[in-house]
């Protein structure tokens, strides 16, 4: 029997993100705000060519653009 997250078509990382968001939103106001701040991350990457760093891009923005283009 497959796990529920797998049957729903989610990756394990996406499943964990959804579960963490649900837990954070269920907290009272004070702890919820602190937990939401901890839950935010800003990952960036840059492609290197010929020993030089290219443009630094946000992973969130890049994945959002890719999702819009695939529709």
C-alpha positions, 0 to 999 in steps of 0.5 A, spaced: 500 500 500 502 506 497 503 512 502 497 517 502 502 523 500 504 518 494 497 516 492 496 524 492 501 525 487 506 529 492 513 528 493 515 527 500 518 534 501 512 537 498 508 533 503 512 535 509 511 543 507 504 542 507 504 538 514 508 544 517 504 549 514 498 546 517 501 545 524 503 553 524 496 555 522 493 551 528 497 555 533 495 561 537 497 568 535 504 569 538 507 562 537 504 562 530 507 568 528 514 566 531 513 559 527 511 562 521 518 566 521 522 560 522 518 557 516 520 562 511 526 560 507 529 564 501 534 559 497 538 562 491 542 559 486 547 561 480 549 558 474 557 558 473 560 558 467 567 558 465 569 560 472 564 566 473 558 566 477 552 568 473 545 571 475 543 569 482 536 567 482 531 565 487 529 558 487 521 560 489 521 565 483 524 560 478 519 554 480 513 559 480 515 561 473 516 554 471 509 552 473 506 558 470 509 556 463 507 549 464 500 551 464 
